Amino acid sequence: MFNLVKNELIKIFKRKNIYILFLLALIIIFGYNIFEKSINSNLNISEQYVRSYNQDKMYLENYETLKIKEEYSDILERVNLEKYAIENNIRYNILLNTENKNAILPSDARILLMKFFNNFDIIIIFFIIYLASTIIYEEYNNGTVKNLLVKPHRRSSILFSKIITTIFVTLFTAIIIILFQYIIGGIIFGFDSYSLEAIRYNHLTQNIDVINLVYYMLLIFVSKLPMYLLVIFTSLLLSVFINNIGINILISLGLYMVTNLGLLFNDITKYLFIYNWDISKYIFGNAETVNGSINTPIIISCIWLILITIILFIRFNRKDIVNE
């Protein structure tokens, strides 16, 4: 098994496309940080918080009358964070999810690191889909899978090695891309803000949570793992049914976009894995999850993961690989 995984890793890191994707990720993150730096303002942050708080408080008090399109929970989150910033004389941006467009709060390296998954999750997802869609397909396309079957390797061992490899490379990729943001953000905005703590409004407890920044990033990263695993197994499953990388990537990305945009969500589809795989939204709650338990999405994700895995192994073992 170790040799199978080792060979898979060698084959992956020999691909030029992998390094091109890393370069594109670096350029995107660098460009985003430069853009955020360019729109920074030297306005008095304390005054901006007061201005934003007064306006958002008025929005909350007259929400139904004004017929505001923005979610009530988003404004409520801002009001509580703005109030906390004013009371504690905070002079940096702590509004992670939304900002009042009439009040300018500059970014720093810490807030951009906290926003990493909001802004760049799609990059990690694309890496995952590309890897999972090609790791089996290229064996068929190049005919190299026949060499594996000639040797005393069970098909289940071959597939398991590819799964382990994809998971390992996914974790490696996510960590590298997070480090891109950490380093680029630190260079452009300064590393000092990383000493500050992460501040979030908790919709579940209706309190302000103050968390160590490293612990916060680790917490969100771990809560994203069910989604990454389900994307891996879904893309692998598609690759053993559809011998077309382009179609596999489009379908997998389509599932992610449907989830991200909240499309086709109803009382029936809410039990699909794509609407339950992002556990991170249950950590602090939001309009969608404030009345829900984190146990439900975890159970649903586990059930779907087991089901997809069983189908994947059955299909791979029955597929006429030798004659592909």
TORSEGU-352591 format. One record per residue (C-alpha): residue in three letters; z, y, x. Coordinates in steps of 0.02 Angstrom, whole numbers, padded with zeros to 5 digits, always signed. Each point is the difference from the previous one (the first is absolute). Example, Ala and Ser with C-alpha at 12.3 -4.5 7.8 and 13.67 -1.06 7.14 Angstrom:
2
Ala+00390-00225+00615 Ser-00033+00172+00069 
//
This chain:
324
Met+00000+00000+00000 Phe+00045+00121+00140 Asn-00170-00026+00083 Leu-00089+00026-00167 Val+00090+00165-00028 Lys-00031+00052+00181 Asn-00186-00034-00018 Glu-00007+00098-00162 Leu+00085+00150+00082 Ile-00121-00006+00147 Lys-00149-00003-00118 Ile+00067+00146-00102 Phe+00037+00113+00148 Lys-00171-00037+00074 Arg-00080+00086-00149 Lys-00062+00176+00034 Asn+00022+00043-00183 Ile+00189-00012+00016 Tyr+00005+00135+00133 Ile-00121+00107-00099 Leu+00117-00009-00150 Phe+00149+00048+00110 Leu-00099+00147+00068 Leu-00047+00057-00176 Ala+00182-00013-00054 Leu+00051+00105+00150 Ile-00130+00134-00041 Ile+00050+00006-00184 Ile+00185+00017+00039 Phe-00033+00131+00134 Gly-00112+00100-00118 Tyr+00130-00007-00138 Asn+00138+00063+00114 Ile-00110+00141+00065 Phe-00040+00049-00180 Glu+00185+00001-00048 Lys+00039+00105+00153 Ser-00136+00125-00044 Ile+00070+00032-00174 Asn+00179+00022+00059 Ser+00077+00166-00043 Asn+00131+00109+00082 Leu+00072+00049-00170 Asn+00187-00005-00025 Ile+00033-00180-00053 Ser+00165+00041-00086 Glu-00089+00128-00110 Gln-00136-00126-00039 Tyr+00128-00128-00057 Val+00083+00127-00115 Arg-00167+00054-00070 Ser-00056-00179-00028 Tyr+00167-00052-00075 Asn+00004+00141-00127 Gln-00176-00038-00057 Asp+00022-00188-00008 Lys+00164+00019-00094 Met-00093+00105-00129 Tyr-00135-00134-00011 Leu+00131-00133-00037 Glu+00087+00104-00132 Asn-00164+00036-00089 Tyr-00095-00159+00042 Glu-00056-00042-00177 Thr-00038+00179-00047 Leu-00107+00036+00153 Lys-00089-00169-00015 Ile+00001-00023+00188 Lys-00116-00137+00063 Glu+00111-00045+00146 Glu+00122-00145-00024 Tyr+00174+00054-00055 Ser+00078-00116+00129 Asp-00098+00086+00141 Ile+00066+00170-00049 Leu+00175-00070-00021 Glu-00009-00072+00176 Arg-00055+00168+00071 Val+00136+00096-00091 Asn+00137-00112+00067 Leu-00068+00007+00178 Glu-00026+00188-00008 Lys+00177+00023-00064 Tyr+00067-00111+00139 Ala-00099+00099+00130 Ile+00067+00166-00064 Glu+00181-00060-00009 Asn-00008-00074+00176 Asn-00103+00140+00077 Ile-00138-00120+00052 Arg-00144+00087+00086 Tyr-00128-00138+00009 Asn-00107-00093-00125 Ile+00087-00141-00094 Leu-00123-00012-00146 Leu-00084-00166+00036 Asn-00100-00041-00156 Thr-00045+00166-00082 Glu+00011+00185+00035 Asn-00005+00154-00108 Lys-00171+00076+00036 Asn+00073+00174-00018 Ala+00123-00024+00142 Ile-00057-00042+00177 Leu+00106-00120+00101 Pro-00065-00039+00175 Ser-00016-00177+00065 Asp+00084-00072+00154 Ala-00015-00165+00094 Arg+00142-00080-00100 Ile-00070+00036-00174 Leu-00174-00058+00052 Leu+00073-00162+00068 Met+00090-00025-00165 Lys-00164+00031-00091 Phe-00089-00127+00109 Phe-00015-00136-00132 Asn-00049+00127-00134 Asn-00143+00062+00108 Phe-00055-00146+00108 Asp+00044-00161-00091 Ile-00186-00016-00038 Ile-00037-00014+00187 Ile+00119-00148+00018 Ile-00069-00078-00159 Phe-00179+00015+00065 Phe+00050-00082+00165 Ile+00080-00143-00097 Ile-00151-00025-00113 Tyr-00121+00005+00145 Leu+00100-00128+00100 Ala+00033-00118-00145 Ser-00180+00011-00063 Thr-00076-00041+00169 Ile+00120-00122+00083 Ile-00064-00147-00104 Tyr-00175+00062-00038 Glu-00050+00024+00182 Glu+00048-00180+00038 Tyr-00126-00055-00132 Asn-00132+00127+00050 Asn+00009-00041+00187 Gly+00024-00186-00026 Thr+00154+00000+00112 Val+00106-00079-00136 Lys-00091-00164+00035 Asn+00072+00001+00176 Leu+00176+00012-00072 Leu-00030-00146-00116 Val-00066-00109+00141 Lys+00169+00018+00085 Pro+00153-00084-00076 His+00047+00148-00111 Arg+00039-00018-00184 Arg-00085+00124-00114 Ser+00168+00060-00062 Ser+00053+00035+00180 Ile-00159+00100+00031 Leu+00028+00104-00157 Phe+00185+00023+00038 Ser-00041+00063+00175 Lys-00118+00129-00075 Ile+00133+00056-00123 Ile+00131+00018+00138 Thr-00124+00094+00109 Thr-00048+00120-00140 Ile+00183+00036-00041 Phe+00041+00030+00184 Val-00149+00116+00027 Thr+00044+00092-00162 Leu+00177+00035+00060 Phe-00066+00051+00171 Thr-00130+00115-00078 Ala+00126+00083-00118 Ile+00122+00033+00143 Ile-00138+00072+00111 Ile-00064+00116-00136 Ile+00177+00059-00039 Leu+00022+00036+00186 Phe-00163+00101-00005 Gln+00080+00114-00131 Tyr+00166+00006+00093 Ile-00080+00051+00165 Ile-00135+00116-00069 Gly+00123+00084-00119 Gly+00125+00021+00141 Ile-00129+00076+00117 Ile-00068+00122-00130 Phe+00161+00048-00089 Gly+00131-00044+00130 Phe+00112-00152+00010 Asp+00160+00094-00046 Ser-00016-00029-00188 Tyr+00013-00189+00026 Ser+00186+00026+00029 Leu+00017+00058-00181 Glu+00039-00124-00138 Ala-00111-00056-00142 Ile+00049+00081-00166 Arg-00058-00077-00165 Tyr+00042+00025-00182 Asn+00051-00166-00078 His-00061-00011-00180 Leu+00105-00156-00028 Thr+00167+00077+00047 Gln-00053+00182-00030 Asn+00074+00045+00168 Ile-00065+00065+00166 Asp-00009-00137+00132 Val+00015+00052+00182 Ile-00062-00139+00115 Asn-00030-00024+00185 Leu-00186+00029+00030 Val-00029-00163+00095 Tyr+00092-00100-00134 Tyr-00100+00087-00136 Met-00167-00042+00081 Leu+00055-00180+00026 Leu+00057-00012-00182 Ile-00167+00062-00067 Phe-00098-00109+00122 Val+00094-00158-00052 Ser-00024+00042-00184 Lys-00188+00012+00031 Leu-00010-00176+00073 Pro-00021-00090-00169 Met-00154+00106-00033 Tyr-00071-00032+00173 Leu+00029-00188-00019 Leu-00083-00005-00172 Val-00149+00099+00064 Ile-00016-00124+00146 Phe+00005-00154-00111 Thr-00113+00076-00133 Ser-00132+00046+00130 Leu+00013-00172+00080 Leu-00019-00081-00171 Leu-00156+00103-00036 Ser-00072-00047+00169 Val+00005-00187-00039 Phe-00088+00027-00166 Ile-00125+00137+00042 Asn-00104-00009+00159 Asn-00031+00186+00010 Ile+00113+00116+00100 Gly-00060+00157-00087 Ile+00038-00065-00174 Asn+00170-00066+00057 Ile+00049+00168+00073 Leu-00061+00095-00154 Ile+00096-00112-00120 Ser+00160+00007+00103 Leu-00011+00190+00019 Gly-00039+00013-00184 Leu+00160-00092-00045 Tyr+00099+00117+00111 Met-00081+00156-00075 Val+00027-00062-00178 Thr+00184-00019+00040 Asn+00014+00164+00094 Leu-00079+00098-00142 Gly+00099-00092-00133 Leu-00157-00056-00091 Leu-00003-00138-00133 Phe+00191-00004-00005 Asn+00073-00064-00163 Asp+00129-00123-00068 Ile-00107-00148+00052 Thr-00068+00054+00168 Lys+00173+00056+00059 Tyr+00032-00182+00045 Leu-00147-00004+00121 Phe+00048+00002+00183 Ile-00098+00158+00036 Tyr+00120+00101-00108 Asn+00155-00074+00080 Trp-00042-00020+00184 Asp+00058+00173+00059 Ile+00188-00021-00002 Ser+00027+00168+00087 Lys-00016+00095-00164 Tyr+00156-00089-00063 Ile+00110+00055+00145 Phe+00030+00177-00062 Gly-00085-00016-00170 Asn-00127+00108-00090 Ala-00063+00030-00177 Glu-00076-00174-00005 Thr+00145-00099+00074 Val+00158+00097-00041 Asn+00047-00122-00140 Gly-00062-00155+00091 Ser+00087-00123+00115 Ile-00063-00034+00175 Asn+00030-00185-00030 Thr-00143-00012-00127 Pro-00141+00056+00116 Ile+00070-00108+00141 Ile+00000-00155-00112 Ile-00174+00037-00068 Ser-00068+00030+00177 Cys+00076-00163+00063 Ile-00071-00100-00144 Trp-00174+00070+00027 Leu+00013-00024+00189 Ile+00043-00183-00023 Leu-00140-00024-00127 Ile-00132+00084+00109 Thr+00058-00100+00152 Ile-00016-00166-00092 Ile-00176+00042-00061 Leu-00049+00061+00173 Phe+00054-00162+00087 Ile-00080-00110-00134 Arg-00165+00093+00010 Phe-00002+00004+00191 Asn+00037-00186+00013 Arg-00137-00044-00124 Lys-00131+00120+00065 Asp-00145-00086+00087 Ile+00029+00093+00163 Val-00101-00117+00111 Asn-00158+00032-00094 Glu+00019+00188-00018 
//
